[in-house]
Amino acid sequence: MSAKRWNRREVLGGALAAGALAGTPFREGFAQPRGNAVGRPRDLLIRNAYVLTMDAALGDVAGGDVHVRDGAVAAVGRGLQAPAGAEILDGTGMLVLPGLIETHWHVWTTLLRSLAGDKQEHGYFPTSRTVGTFYTADDMYVAGRLAAAEAVHSGITFLHDWCHNVRTPAHAESALRALTEIGIRARFSYGSPTGASNDASIDLDDLKRLQTRWNDYANGGLLTLGLAWRGAASAATLRDREVAKELGLPISVHANNFQTSAGGIQQLADRGLLGPDLQVIHAVWCTPAEIRALAENRVGVSVSPYSEMRIGFGFPIAAQLLEAGVAVGLSVDTPALSGNADMFAIMKAIQNIENGRALNEFKLTARRVLELATIEGARSMGLADSIGSLTPGKRADLIMVDTRALNLAVLTEPAHLLVEAAQPANVDTVLIDGRIVKRGGRLTTVDVADIIDDAGRAFTEVRRRSGWTWPSQI
């Protein structure tokens, strides 16, 4: 880290101004984000775009307008009148749709991008568990800024930080500070330190402290709190779940990812531990009875095709889950395996996997896949009442994708183009809660070069401290 970034007087002084600008309270001693210029929601009107509302009742609106007011979608239609003082955004050549929903991301591992190697001793688990134990709270902040900035760049307006490296309360606060600074909407699911025993409890006292004082961390409602649960491995981990339920927190757990871990969901069902407040991650190896149990108990599932295939778990079963009525969302998981946060590529992968498995070009349509990245993803997180579609009254999380690019020309069928051809570079504008955080292809609230430089320095240092030697040429 640069000396300038961590000069306490400079950080806190600049942060007080940023906090006042955003209207976000923080508790005393919680280091404020530096340079957060997100500001207040704007009153604006997007004109003459192709609008994919992802609301079944509203459908698509060609040549449509979207009015955003007070951080919410006020109206969608054609020929909307611009209110006095509203900023006009030209939507010509743009596809406007809800921001993409990411449902499970070990954000801290973004600092380890593509570091999982080619031998057992350099695989994902040895890498993350070894290097992760040397993470400082500062490393959590730097990794979080990198991940959240990449998410916004890529059109992701909500991410689920499944934080399984909370080594101290300061680590948790630093992760939250990064999300706050970038201005993304997110759920922070509190987990145990990487390398801890599978039957070890999390820091329940700190979880309770955070929940009690959550208004100090919520960034005006953009951030919510959850539990990254280790599962029913012990009395201690069961107590984690009990406390989370007492606090009213959503719970998320990995299950049935390895072939050898098949049956885990059935065990949860037999013990009465499935419910609408639970999200299951991966669920690659499921019996028909387990899929029925997920559906009957309204459990959402997060699938991550790139990490599941790359690490050798197998192929996601999104189509089977959807056919049973299970809400399914898409996941970056860990850039140590998946490389990046390209949700467009993730959508394309899911469609191709399911159609290839079914030997059927039409098994999973582009429109259905786009739902997984928007309204269905929001449903899987229990957030469909507030985000996931451009329904008037919902929060104004949306993206504008510029079709005037070589890889998108010519405009044919919008959903197919988004799933099969679009890339993060095509995302021209991003709004989160009515605030512009990317415009003209550039992030508006942070210095990208600064984020990248800090990430490089932090990686070099944590690699040095941990003694991690692969790849040797770095």
C-alpha positions in Angstrom: 0.0 0.0 0.0 1.1 3.5 -0.7 2.0 5.7 2.3 -0.5 8.2 1.1 -3.5 5.8 1.2 -2.8 4.7 4.7 -2.0 8.1 6.3 -4.7 8.0 8.9 -5.3 11.7 9.0 -5.7 11.9 5.3 -7.9 8.9 5.0 -10.3 9.9 7.8 -10.3 13.6 6.8 -11.2 12.8 3.1 -13.6 10.1 4.2 -15.6 12.4 6.4 -16.3 14.6 3.3 -17.1 11.5 1.2 -19.4 10.2 3.9 -21.2 13.5 4.1 -21.6 13.5 0.3 -23.2 10.1 0.3 -25.2 10.6 3.4 -23.9 7.4 4.8 -23.3 6.9 8.6 -20.3 5.0 9.9 -19.5 4.2 13.5 -16.6 5.9 15.2 -13.3 4.2 14.3 -14.7 2.6 11.1 -12.2 3.8 8.5 -14.2 5.7 5.9 -13.7 5.1 2.2 -11.4 7.6 0.5 -12.6 9.4 -2.6 -16.1 8.0 -2.7 -17.9 10.4 -5.1 -21.0 8.4 -5.8 -23.2 11.2 -4.4 -26.9 11.3 -4.3 -29.4 9.5 -6.7 -30.1 11.6 -9.8 -33.4 12.5 -11.5 -32.7 11.4 -15.0 -34.5 10.1 -18.1 -33.0 7.6 -20.5 -34.5 8.2 -24.0 -34.8 6.1 -27.2 -33.3 2.8 -26.0 -34.3 -0.8 -26.4 -35.4 -1.6 -22.9 -35.5 -5.1 -21.6 -37.5 -4.7 -18.4 -37.2 -8.4 -17.4 -40.7 -7.9 -16.0 -43.0 -10.5 -17.6 -45.9 -8.0 -17.5 -44.0 -5.1 -19.1 -41.9 -7.0 -21.6 -39.5 -5.2 -23.9 -39.9 -1.7 -25.0 -38.3 -0.8 -28.4 -37.5 2.9 -28.6 -38.3 3.2 -24.9 -37.6 5.6 -22.1 -36.8 4.9 -18.5 -37.3 7.6 -15.8 -35.2 7.3 -12.7 -36.1 9.4 -9.6 -35.0 9.2 -6.0 -33.0 6.1 -6.7 -35.9 4.1 -8.0 -37.4 3.3 -11.4 -40.3 5.8 -11.7 -41.6 4.9 -15.2 -40.9 2.9 -18.3 -42.5 3.6 -21.6 -42.3 5.5 -24.8 -42.4 9.3 -25.1 -42.1 10.0 -21.4 -41.9 13.7 -20.5 -38.7 14.8 -18.9 -39.4 16.4 -15.5 -37.9 19.8 -14.9 -34.3 19.6 -14.1 -33.9 15.9 -15.1 -30.7 14.9 -16.8 -31.3 13.3 -20.2 -29.2 10.2 -21.2 -29.3 9.4 -24.9 -30.2 5.7 -25.3 -29.8 5.5 -29.0 -28.1 2.3 -29.9 -28.3 1.1 -26.3 -29.8 -2.0 -24.7 -31.1 -1.0 -21.3 -31.7 -3.7 -18.8 -31.5 -4.4 -15.0 -28.0 -4.6 -13.6 -26.6 -8.2 -13.5 -27.0 -10.1 -10.3 -24.0 -12.1 -8.9 -24.9 -14.6 -6.3 -21.7 -16.1 -4.7 -18.2 -14.6 -4.9 -15.2 -15.2 -2.6 -14.3 -11.5 -3.1 -11.0 -11.7 -1.2 -9.6 -14.3 -3.6 -9.7 -11.7 -6.5 -6.2 -10.8 -5.4 -5.3 -14.4 -6.4 -6.6 -14.1 -9.9 -5.7 -17.2 -12.0 -3.2 -18.4 -9.4 -4.6 -21.9 -9.1 -1.9 -24.0 -10.8 -1.3 -27.2 -12.7 -0.3 -29.6 -9.9 -2.1 -30.8 -6.8 0.2 -28.8 -4.5 -0.7 -25.6 -6.5 -4.4 -26.2 -6.8 -7.1 -23.8 -5.6 -7.5 -25.2 -2.1 -3.8 -25.3 -1.2 -3.3 -21.8 -2.8 -6.2 -20.1 -1.0 -5.7 -21.8 2.3 -2.0 -21.1 2.4 -1.9 -17.6 1.0 -5.1 -16.6 2.7 -3.8 -17.2 6.2 -1.4 -14.4 5.6 -4.0 -11.8 4.6 -4.1 -8.6 6.5 -7.1 -6.4 6.9 -5.5 -4.1 4.3 -5.3 -7.0 1.9 -9.1 -7.6 2.3 -9.7 -3.9 1.5 -7.5 -3.9 -1.6 -9.0 -7.2 -2.9 -12.5 -5.9 -2.3 -11.9 -2.7 -4.2 -10.5 -4.7 -7.1 -13.5 -7.1 -7.2 -16.2 -4.5 -6.7 -14.7 -2.2 -9.3 -14.4 -5.1 -11.8 -18.0 -6.0 -11.0 -19.3 -2.5 -11.8 -17.2 -2.4 -15.0 -18.7 -5.7 -16.1 -22.3 -4.6 -15.5 -22.8 -6.4 -12.2 -24.7 -4.1 -9.8 -25.2 -6.7 -7.0 -22.7 -9.2 -5.7 -22.7 -11.7 -2.9 -19.4 -11.5 -1.0 -19.2 -15.0 0.6 -16.3 -14.0 2.9 -14.6 -17.1 4.2 -11.5 -15.3 5.4 -12.8 -13.2 8.3 -9.7 -13.5 10.4 -10.4 -10.6 12.7 -13.2 -8.0 13.1 -10.9 -5.6 11.2 -10.8 -8.0 8.3 -14.6 -7.9 8.1 -14.7 -4.1 8.4 -12.1 -3.7 5.7 -14.1 -5.9 3.3 -17.2 -3.8 4.0 -15.2 -0.6 3.5 -14.2 -1.6 0.0 -17.8 -2.4 -1.0 -18.9 0.9 0.4 -16.2 2.9 -1.5 -17.1 1.5 -4.9 -20.8 2.0 -4.2 -22.0 -1.4 -5.3 -25.1 -3.2 -3.9 -24.0 -6.3 -2.0 -24.6 -8.9 0.6 -21.7 -9.5 2.9 -21.9 -13.1 4.3 -19.8 -13.4 7.4 -17.6 -16.6 7.4 -14.7 -18.2 9.2 -11.0 -17.7 8.5 -9.7 -19.8 5.6 -7.7 -22.8 6.9 -9.9 -23.1 9.9 -11.4 -26.5 10.8 -14.6 -27.4 9.1 -16.3 -27.8 12.4 -15.1 -24.5 13.9 -17.5 -21.7 14.7 -17.3 -18.2 13.3 -16.8 -15.1 15.6 -20.3 -14.9 16.8 -19.7 -12.0 19.0 -18.5 -10.0 16.0 -21.4 -11.1 13.9 -23.8 -9.9 16.6 -21.9 -6.6 16.9 -22.2 -6.0 13.2 -25.9 -6.8 13.0 -26.7 -4.6 16.0 -24.9 -1.7 14.5 -25.6 -2.5 10.8 -26.9 1.0 10.0 -23.4 2.2 10.5 -22.2 -0.2 7.7 -25.2 -0.5 5.3 -24.2 2.4 3.1 -27.7 3.8 2.8 -29.2 0.3 2.4 -26.9 -0.9 -0.4 -25.2 -3.5 1.9 -26.9 -6.3 3.8 -25.5 -8.9 6.2 -25.7 -12.7 6.0 -24.0 -15.9 7.3 -21.5 -17.9 5.2 -22.3 -21.1 6.9 -19.9 -24.1 7.2 -22.9 -26.5 7.3 -24.0 -29.0 9.9 -20.5 -30.3 10.7 -20.6 -29.8 14.4 -22.5 -28.4 17.4 -20.5 -25.2 16.9 -21.5 -24.7 13.3 -25.1 -25.5 14.1 -24.9 -22.8 16.7 -23.7 -20.4 14.0 -26.9 -21.1 12.1 -29.1 -20.7 15.2 -27.6 -17.3 16.0 -28.0 -16.2 12.4 -31.7 -17.2 12.5 -32.1 -15.4 15.8 -30.6 -12.3 14.2 -32.9 -12.6 11.1 -30.0 -13.1 8.7 -30.0 -15.1 5.4 -27.8 -18.2 5.4 -25.7 -19.6 2.6 -23.9 -22.9 2.4 -21.9 -25.0 0.0 -23.4 -28.4 -0.6 -23.1 -31.4 -3.1 -20.2 -29.8 -4.9 -17.9 -32.8 -5.0 -19.2 -36.2 -6.2 -18.0 -37.5 -2.8 -20.1 -35.0 -1.0 -23.4 -36.1 -2.7 -26.2 -36.5 -0.2 -25.4 -33.4 1.8 -28.6 -31.7 0.8 -30.6 -34.8 1.8 -29.0 -34.6 5.2 -30.0 -31.0 5.6 -33.5 -31.9 4.5 -33.7 -34.8 6.9 -32.7 -32.5 9.8 -35.2 -29.8 8.9 -32.5 -27.3 8.0 -33.8 -26.3 4.5 -35.9 -23.2 4.2 -36.5 -20.0 2.2 -33.8 -18.2 4.2 -31.1 -20.7 2.9 -29.1 -20.5 -0.3 -27.2 -23.6 -1.5 -24.1 -23.2 -3.6 -23.1 -25.5 -6.4 -25.5 -28.4 -5.9 -23.8 -30.2 -8.8 -24.4 -33.8 -7.5 -28.1 -33.9 -6.6 -30.6 -36.8 -6.6 -34.2 -36.1 -7.8 -35.3 -36.3 -4.2 -32.8 -33.6 -3.2 -33.9 -31.3 -6.1 -37.6 -31.8 -5.0 -36.5 -30.9 -1.4 -34.9 -27.7 -2.6 -38.0 -26.7 -4.5 -40.4 -27.6 -1.8 -38.5 -25.6 0.8 -38.0 -22.7 -1.6 -34.2 -22.9 -1.3 -32.3 -20.8 -3.9 -29.2 -22.2 -5.6 -26.1 -20.5 -7.0 -24.2 -22.1 -9.8 -20.8 -21.2 -11.1 -20.0 -23.0 -14.3 -16.4 -21.9 -14.8 -15.1 -22.7 -11.3 -17.2 -25.9 -11.2 -15.7 -27.2 -14.4 -12.2 -25.8 -13.9 -11.8 -27.4 -10.5 -13.4 -30.7 -11.6 -16.6 -30.7 -9.6 -18.5 -31.5 -12.8 -21.2 -29.7 -14.8 -23.9 -27.4 -13.3 -27.4 -28.7 -13.4 -29.2 -25.4 -13.8 -31.9 -26.8 -16.2 -32.9 -29.6 -13.9 -33.2 -27.2 -11.0 -35.2 -24.7 -13.0 -37.6 -27.4 -14.3 -38.3 -28.3 -10.7 -39.1 -24.7 -9.8 -35.8 -23.9 -7.9 -34.7 -20.3 -8.2 -31.2 -20.3 -9.7 -28.6 -17.5 -9.8 -25.2 -17.2 -11.4 -21.8 -17.0 -9.7 -18.3 -15.8 -10.3 -17.2 -17.9 -7.3 -13.4 -17.2 -7.2 -11.2 -15.5 -9.9 -8.4 -17.8 -8.7 -10.2 -20.4 -10.9 -12.7 -18.5 -13.1 -10.3 -15.7 -14.0 -12.6 -12.8 -14.1 -16.1 -11.5 -13.4 -17.6 -11.6 -16.9 -21.2 -12.4 -16.3 -21.9 -12.4 -20.1 -19.4 -15.3 -20.5 -21.0 -17.1 -17.5 -24.5 -16.8 -19.2 -23.1 -18.1 -22.5 -21.4 -21.0 -20.7 -24.6 -22.0 -18.9 -26.6 -22.0 -22.1 -24.0 -24.0 -24.0 -23.6 -26.6 -21.2 -27.3 -27.2 -20.8 -28.0 -27.4 -24.6 -25.0 -29.6 -25.1 -26.0 -32.0 -22.3 -29.6 -32.2 -23.7 -28.5 -32.5 -27.3 -31.0 -29.8 -27.9 -30.4 -26.3 -29.4 -33.5 -25.0 -27.6 -33.2 -26.5 -24.1 -32.2 -23.3 -22.4 -33.2 -20.2 -24.3 -31.2 -16.9 -24.3 -34.1 -15.1 -22.7 -34.2 -17.7 -19.9 -30.5 -17.4 -19.3 -30.8 -13.6 -19.2 -33.4 -14.1 -16.4 -30.8 -16.1 -14.4 -28.5 -13.1 -14.5 -31.3 -10.6 -13.6 -34.8 -11.4 -12.1 -34.2 -15.1 -11.4 -30.8 -14.3 -9.7 -32.6 -11.7 -7.6 -35.3 -14.2 -6.7 -32.6 -16.7 -5.7 -31.2 -14.2 -3.2 -34.6 -13.2 -1.9 -34.3 -9.7 -3.4 -36.8 -9.8 -6.3 -39.1 -7.3 -4.6 -36.4 -4.6 -4.9 -34.1 -5.4 -7.8 -33.8 -7.7 -10.8 -36.2 -6.0 -13.2 -37.1 -2.5 -14.3 -40.4 -2.5 -12.6 -41.6 0.9 -11.5 -41.0 1.2 -7.7 -37.9 -1.0 -7.7 -34.5 0.4 -7.1 -32.8 1.9 -10.1 -30.0 -0.6 -10.7 -29.6 -0.8 -14.4 -27.0 -1.0 -17.2 -26.8 0.4 -20.7 -25.0 -1.8 -23.3 -23.8 -0.1 -26.4 -24.5 -2.2 -29.5 -22.4 0.0 -31.7 -19.3 -2.2 -31.4 -17.8 -4.7 -33.8 -18.7 -7.7 -31.6 -22.4 -6.6 -31.3 -23.1 -5.2 -34.8 -25.6 -5.6 -36.2 -28.6 -5.4 -33.8 -30.6 -8.6 -34.2 -32.3 -10.2 -31.2 -31.3 -8.4 -28.0 -31.4 -11.3 -25.5 -29.4 -13.4 -27.8 -26.8 -10.7 -28.3 -26.5 -10.1 -24.6 -26.0 -13.8 -23.8 -24.0 -14.9 -26.9 -22.0 -11.8 -28.0 -21.7 -9.1 -25.4 -18.7 -8.5 -23.2 -18.0 -6.2 -20.2 -16.4 -3.6 -22.6 -19.8 -3.1 -24.2 -21.3 -1.8 -20.9 -21.4 1.9 -21.4 -23.3 3.1 -18.3 -24.1 1.6 -14.9 -26.5 3.0 -12.4 -26.8 1.6 -8.8 -29.6 3.0 -6.7 -30.0 5.8 -9.3 -26.3 6.8 -9.0 -24.1 6.8 -12.1 -21.0 4.7 -11.3 -19.9 4.0 -14.9 -20.4 6.3 -17.8 -19.0 6.3 -21.3 -17.2 3.1 -20.5 -15.3 4.5 -17.6 -15.9 4.2 -13.8 -16.9 7.5 -12.4 -16.2 7.1 -8.7 -12.7 5.6 -8.4 -9.2 5.8 -9.9 -8.9 2.4 -11.7 -5.1 2.7 -12.1 -4.8 3.3 -8.3 -6.9 0.2 -7.6 -4.7 -1.9 -10.0 -1.4 -0.6 -8.5 -2.6 -1.3 -5.0 -3.6 -4.8 -5.9 -0.3 -5.5 -7.5 1.6 -4.3 -4.4 -0.7 -6.2 -2.0 -0.3 -9.4 -4.0 3.5 -9.1 -4.0 3.6 -8.6 -0.3 1.2 -11.4 0.7 3.0 -13.7 -1.6 6.3 -12.8 0.0 4.8 -13.3 3.6 3.3 -16.6 2.7 6.3 -18.0 0.8 4.1 -19.0 -2.1 6.4 -19.8 -5.0 4.2 -20.7 -7.9 4.6 -19.5 -10.6 8.3 -19.0 -10.1 8.7 -16.3 -12.7 6.6 -13.7 -10.9 
